[in-house]
Each structure stands twice: as structure tokens, then as C-alpha cells.
Amino acid sequence: MSEEPAESWSAAWERRMLPLVTVVPYALLAVLVAVTIGLKHSTGGSLIIDLALCGGAAAWMLWNITLHPTWLQRPRMMCVFVAVLVVIMMALVIRDPWFGFFTPAAYFYAFGLLPWPGRLVGVGAVAVVAGTAQASGIPKTTPVGVALYIAVLAANVVPLCLLAWANWRGDQHESEQEQTLSELSEANRRLEATLAENAGLHEQLMVQAREAGILDERQRMAREIHDTLAQGLIGIITQLQAVEHAGDDPARRQRHLSAAIGLARESLSEARRSVHELRPEHLETARLSEALAGVAERWSGLHGIPVHVTTNGAARSAHADVEVALLRAAQEALANVAKHAHATHVEMTLSYVDDGIELDVRDDGCGFAQDRDLPTARVGTQRPPVDTGVGPGAVVTPEIDGYGQPQRAAVGGSGGTVDGPGGGFGLVAMRQRIEGMSGTLQVESEPGAGTAIAIRIPVAAEVRA
């Protein structure tokens, strides 16, 4: 026989049955004792037996219920208690049918104290006692009498057993509801803890996102400053140095001063556009090929080195970031030619292929060994004079690094760089831009054979986060 948890049936007992079983059974028994004495006062021996059974029932209830209330939480003890009480009641009913009026108290005990399925057995036993009392006047010596007796028993047992089952189902449903509410409360507690944890994680992600945004913006501004202000300042320095070597020729001095002023204005315009993250001025009103031609023409005019620009394939619009990356790469490549190559001619080729856009910049300069360091120069130091072609006697320092740091050459490609540790920012920024478009950048050079920079960006490339 399975036993219900003590908490469920004891809670039901204290809530519904305790007031009844502590008063009603003794009151009913007292009334029935008075009736028995009144009806059987002249029958001495029979009255004594009845009173002894009533006293036994009272003592049994007193001992198990009133004097030991903690036993209510011991289901097996309560099963013994109800069984003995039913036996005493059956004896009283057989002797005196009016003791059937004591069965309500027994029902209270059976419903309130017994666990399932002991409750069903106890209620059925009490119903048999009640049916026996009700059928006391029916003769049981004939088949008809026996049938009537069984019918009376069934009329008591079946409804009361169904009531016991319904009561058990109600208790079970209530227990399930309490368990569900408990689980729901625990789930809510865990949900609150999870929400609090998620809020903390969200705050951390927001902080990381802000830090990443700041870092990205710093990198963008560094690239933009290098591609605009730094290159413009290098050009201005070149023109001012040419002014210093112009001697007493006012026309030459004015020409270089005008070029320096133009570069300063252009650099200021580009700086403003970079701050607002707009497209370069060259791309605002022209196609990429035309913008490259304009950049090459201006650079050639400043440095006196001819640049031949060729466009292959059908020109088509590309993502704005792709065009900006290619334009900046061309500017940086030309700046490197001016600083290091000592070239006399530059070839720039823009190719529109099926699956991408390619840009090649080749010069016929001195080149370099890709496994050795380039010559080092600091801002303001003078290398041997080099004729820039901007005028007789004009001398510049073509190997000035805009950041005053040594540069190192390495094999181009995804992982290569021509800027060594602590070196310049030029090709590093160029490579970052191109690889940010999922593109590739390769550098090829040999001493005395010039330098070639090959860039390729896929057509559908987009900026990676």
C-alpha cells in the first residue's frame, strides 16, 4: 500500500477534519450511551457489554487522537486506529442497530486520516457498518433477505467509495497545483536571475561595442589623415623646398608657392570630408577611372614624373568603399614612388574583370631587395640631391618618410607588409583598406627593376565588420 506524503493528508486533516474529530465523535458516543442506558437499563449483563464497548471506543479515540496528536502524521498508525474502531463499531451495531448513528464520526476519521488507497478501504468498511445497521430489520435467513441486505450495503458502499475517490482526486489536483505554483515560482526566480545576468552581459557588450567603435573610428581617421593630410603635407614640403632652391627667379618661386597653396587648400578640403566620412572630392563628380587620371595628372605636375593611366574593360559602378579604397591605394602608391623610387615613368592600369576590379601601379625606379631594409631617412634629413623635374636646381629629399621611421620590404600578399616594426603607416594602411574589402595586395620589386603593386578587389566585396 502506497502512502501519501505526510504533509498532504495532515494538512487536509488540520484544515477540514480536526474541529470535527475532536468534538463530534465524543458527543455522538455520549448520546448513544444515554440511549442505550435508557432502553436497556433493565438488562444488566447486556448493558455492561455495551458500555464496555463504548468505553473501549472512547478510550481508543482518546489515546490515539486526543492524547497523541502527533500520531496524526503517522499514516500506518492511523490505519490501525480506524481498523480497530470499525471492529468495535461493528460489534456495537450488531448488538444495537442505533449505534449506526456513530458512523459519521468514523467517516470523519476515514476521510481525514487515511492515505490513498487506505482511505478507500476504510470508507468502504465504515459504509458496511452503516449498511448493517440500516438492514438490521431485514431477515437474512432467506435469499430475498440476503439480496436486500446486499443491496443496502451496495447503496452505502458505492456512493461513499465514489466520494472518497473524488476527494482523493481533489487532494491530488490541489497538490499538483501547489507543485505547479512552486515550480512556476522557481522558474520565475531563475528567469529573474537570467534577466539580471543578461542585463549585465548586455551592458558588457555595449561597452565592448563602444570600445570597438572608438577603435574603428581611430583607425579610419588614421588612414584618412595619412591618405589626405600627410600626403598633402609631403607635397607642400616638396614645393617649399623647391622654393628654397629657386634662387632669385621670381617666376619659379611663385609657381612653387602657388602649388603649395593649392595643396594646402586641397588637403583642408579632404580633411573636412574625412571628418564627415564623405567620398573623396575626386569621386564626387567623376568615375573612378577619371578620378585616378586626375590624381595622376596632379601628382605628375607636382613631381615632374609622367604617369600613363590605362583603363581596361567596361567601366561600371562599384561600392563607394571599394572606389575609395582603390583611389587611396593609388595615391599611396604614387606617394611611395615620389619618396623612394627615383623613377622616370609610372604606369597605372585600372582593369574591370568579370569577378572584380584590379589596379596595377608600376614604376621604372631603383626598386629594392624584398629581403633587405630600405634606406632610412628622417624628416628634415637630406639625401643626395635628386632632380625632380620641377625646375632647374630644385632639390628635394625623396626618401623622407612622412612619419620619420625606417621602412622594411617584404613579399607582398595577405600577410606581407613593406612597413617594418615601428615603420611607416603607408602600405600598412593601404593593406588594411584592401583586405577590409576582402581584396589582396601584392608588391613585387627588384633592385634596378622598379616596383609593381597589384591590387584586386572582388566585385561583390563589402566592408567586413
N, C-alpha and C positions, 0 to 999 in steps of 0.2 A: 504494500500500500504506500503510495507516494504521499508525502506530506507537503503542504504549502508552507512557505516561509512564515515564521512566527509573526513577523511584522504585519502581514496582510490580515490574518484572521484575528490576531489580538487587537489590531486597530479597529476592525469591524466590531469586535466584542465591546470594546470600550466606548465606541461611538453609538451603538444601537441597542445592545443587549444588557449591559451592566446594570442600568436602573431597573430593568425588569427582573433579572435573575436574583437580585439582592433583596427584593421585596415580594414579588408576586408568588414564587413557589412556597414561601413560608406562610403567606396569607391563605393561599388555596388549601394547603395541607391543614392549617388550623381550622378552616371552615369544615373540611371533610371529616376531621376528627370529631368536631362538635356534632355533625350529623350522625356519625357512626355511634357516638355515645348515646344520642337521643333515640336512635332506632334500635340499638342492641343493648340498652342498659340492663335488661333482664337476663341476658345471656352472658354469664360470667366468663366461661372459657373462651368462647369465640371472640368476645370483646377484647380480651387480653392479647390474643394473637394479632388482631387488627391494630391495636395500639402499639404493640411491639414493632410491627412492620412500619407503621407511621413514624415511630420514634427512630427506627433504623434509617428511614429515608431522610428524616430531618438531620440526624447526626451525620449521615453521609454527605449531605449538601453543606452542612456547616463546616465539616472538616476539609473538604476538597475545594470549596468555593470561598466561603466567608473567612475562614481562618488562614488559608493559604492562597491568597490571590495571585501570587507569582506562579502558581501551578497552571494558571490560565495560559501561559506561554509554553506549556509542555503538551503538545498535541496527543501523544500516546497516553499520557495520564488522563487527559480529558476523554479519550475513547473508553478507557476502563471505567471512568466515573459514570458516563452515560450508559454503558452496558449494564453495570450493576443497578443503576437507578431504574432502568427499563425492566429488569428482572423483578425488583421489588414492586414496581407498579403493576406488572402482570399478575403477581400474586395477590395484590390488593383488589384488582379488578375482578379476578376470578372469584374471590370471596365476596366482594361487594361491588357491583357494577357502577355505583355512583362515584367510585374513585377514578372513573374515566374523565371526570372533570379536572383531574390533575395533569392530564396530558398536555395542555397548553404550556405549562412550565417545562415539561420535558422537551417540547418543541423548541422553546427558547434556548435550552441547553444545546440541543442537536444542531440548530441553525447557527448559534453563536460561537460554539466551542470546537466543533469538529472540523477537521480539514477534509478537503475533497480527495478521494471518493468516500471517506468515512462518514461524511455528512449525509450522503445519500442512504447509506446503510442505517445510520442512526435514526434519520427521519422515517424511513420505512418501518423500522422496529416500533417506534412510537405510534405510527399510524396503525400497526397491527394491534397494539394495546387499545387504542381508541376504538377500532372496529370491533374488537372483542367485547368491550364494554357496551357498545351500541347494539350488538347482536346477542346480548345476554338472554333476552326473552325468546330467542328462536331455538326450537328443539333441534339438536344436532344428531339425533338418532335416525333420522330419515334422510334419504337423498335430497329431498326438497329443502329440508332444513340445512343440510351441508352446503347446498348450492346457494341458498340465501346468505349463509354465513360468509361464504367466499365472495359473494357479490358485495356484501357490506365492507369486507376487508379491502377489496379492489377499489371501492368507492372512496376509501380513505387513503390507501397507499398510493394509487396512481396520481391523483391531483397533488398530494403533498410531495411526492418524489419529483414531479414536474416543477413544482415551486422551488424545491431545493436545487434542481438543475439550473433554473432561471436565476436563482440567487447566486449560484456559483459563477454562471456566465457574467452576471452583472459585476461581481467582485473581480473577475478576471479582466473584464473590459476596463474597469476602473484602474486596475493595476497596470494594464497596458498603456492607458492614457497617462498615468503618472510616470511610467518609464519613458514614454514618448516625450512628455514635457521635460523630463530630466535630460534626455538625450538632446532635445532641442535647445535647452538652456546651455548644455555643454558645447553644442555646435555654435551657438551664438557667442559664447565666450571665446572659443577658438577663432571664430570669424573676426571678432573684435581684435584679438591678438594679431591675426594675419593682416587685418587692415592697418593696424598700427605699424606692423613690420613693413608692409608695402609702402606706407606713407614715408617711413624712414628711407627705404630704398629709392622711392621716387625723389626724395629730397637729394639723396646722393647722386642719382642720375642727373638731376637738374644742375647740381654743382659741377659734375663732370662735363655736362653738355656746355655749360657756360665757359668752363676752362678750355674745352676743345674749340669752342667758337672763338675765344680770345686768341688761342694759339693759331688757328687757321687765319684769322684776320691779321695777326702779326706776320705770318708767312706771306700772305698776299701782299701786304704793304711792303715787306722787304723786297719781294720780287718786283713790284711796281716801282719802288724807289730806285732799285738797281737798273730796271729797264728804261726808266724815264729820266729821273733827276741825275743819277750817277753818270749815265751816258751823255746826257746834256752837259753836265759839268766838265766831263773829259773833253768834249768838243770845245767848250768855252775856253778851257785851259790851253788847248792846242792853238786856238785862234789868238789868244792873248800872248802866248809865247811867240807866235808868228809876228805879232805887233812889235814885240821887243826886238826882233831881228830885222824889222823893216827899215831901220836906219832913218834917213831923212826923206824917205819917199812918202809924201802925204797920201797919195792915192792908195798905195798898198796898205798903209796904216788904217785908212778909213774903210777899205774893203774888209780887212780882218775884224775891225771893231764892229762893223755892221753885221758881219756873220756871227760874232759873239753875241750881240744884242738879239739877233733873230733866234739863236739857240736858247738864250735865256727866256725869251717870251714863249717859245715852243715848250720848253721844259716846265714853265709855270702852268701853261695850259694843260699839259699832260698830268702834272701833279694834281690839279683840281679834278680832272676827270678820274684819276686813280682813286682819289678820296671818295668820290661818289660812285666808284666801281662802274664807270661807263666804258663804252668801247673806245679804243684809241681814236684820236682825231682822224688818222689816215683812213680808218674803216668807216667813219661816219658817212662819208659821201662817195666812197669808191669801193669797187670789188677788191678782193684780196690780191689778185694779180696786179691791179692798178696801184693798190696801196704799197705793195712790195716794190714796184717800179718807182714810185715816188720816194720811198725811203732810200732806195739805191741811188737815185739821182741826187738827192740832197747830200747823202754821205759822200758820193763821188765828188761833188762840188766842194765839200769841205776838205777832203783829203787828197784830191787830185789823182785818185786811182780810178780808172774806168771800171764800171760794173755792167755786165751784159745780163739782162733779165729775159728769161725764156719761159713761156707757158705752154705746156703740152696737155692735150686732151681738152674735152669740152668743159669749160668753167661752169661750176654750179655752186649754189649757196651751201654753206656748211654752218654747223652750230657756231654761235658767236664766240664761245670759249675756244673752239678749235682755231678759228681765224685769228683770235688774239694771240693764242699760243704760237702759231706759226709766224705771225708778224714780229712778236717779241724775240723769237728764236733767230729770225733773220737779222734783227737789229743787233743782238748779242754777237752773232757770228761776224758781222761786219765790224763791230767794235773790237773783237779779238784780232781781226785782220789788221786793223789800224794800229793796235798796240804791239803786236808781236810778229806779224808775218813778213814785213818788208816786201810786200807783193807789188807787182806792177799791173795786175789784171785779176778780176774776180768774175766768176761765172755763177749766176743764181738761177736755178731751174725749179719751177713750180709745176708739178705733174698731177693731173686728175686721173687716177686709175679707177678700175672698177670697184675695188673694195677699200679705197682710201685716198688720202691726199699725201703727196710726197714733196719734200723741199730739200734741195741739194745746194750747198754753198761751197764752191771750190776756189782756191786761190793758188797762184804760182809763186808763193813766197818761199821763205827759207825752210819751212817745215820744222819738225822736231822728232827726236827719237822717243817713241812712246814708252820706253822703259827707263828714261833718264829725266832728270829735272830740267825744267826750262830755266833760262837765265832769270835771275831775280832782280827786281828793281823796286825802289821805294818812291813814294810820291815826292817829287822835288829833286830826285837824283837825275843825273844826266848820263845817258848812254852816248856812244859816238854819234855825231850829228847825222841825221838822215834827211835827205831832201824829200819833202812832202809833195812837191809839185805845186804848192800854193803860191809860190813866188820865189824869185831868186834870193838865196840866203836865208830862207825860212827854215828854222831848225826846231824840231820838237823831240820829245822823248817818247818814242812809240811803245816802249815796253813798260810804261808806267802802269802799274796795277791800280785800279780805282780804290782798292782797299789797302794798298801798301803792303801786300802779303805775297809770299812766294807761291808759284803755281806749279803743279805737277801733272804730267801727262800720263794717261793710262789708256788701255784698249777700250774703245767705246762699246756701248751695249747697255743692257739692263742694269748691270751692276757697276760699270766703269764710270770714271769721272776724270776730268782733267784739272780738278781743283783738289790739291792735296790737303792734309790736315792743317788747319789754320789758313788755308789758301783763300783765293778769291771766291766771290759768290756767283760769278757769271754763268759758267757752264753748269754749276750745281742748280741754280735757279732755272736754267733752260731745261735741264733734265727733269726737274720736278714738274715743270709745266707739261712737258711732253708725256711723261709717264702718268701724270694726272688725267690725260686724255686716253689712257690705255695705249699710248704710242711707244715708239722706240727711237732712240737717238744713238748714232754711231759716229765715231771720229776716227779718221784714217790719216796718217801723216808719216812722212819720212824726211830725214834731213836733205834739203835741197830739192825736194819733190813737191813741195806745197802741202796743203792741208785740205781735207774734204770732210764736211759734216753732212750726214744723211739723216733726215727726219722722216718718219712715216707715222700717220695717224689714221686709224680706221674710220670709215665713213660714219658709222653709227656710234662712234665713241661719245661718251658723255663724261662729265667730271665725276670722279669717284669720291664718295664721302670720306 
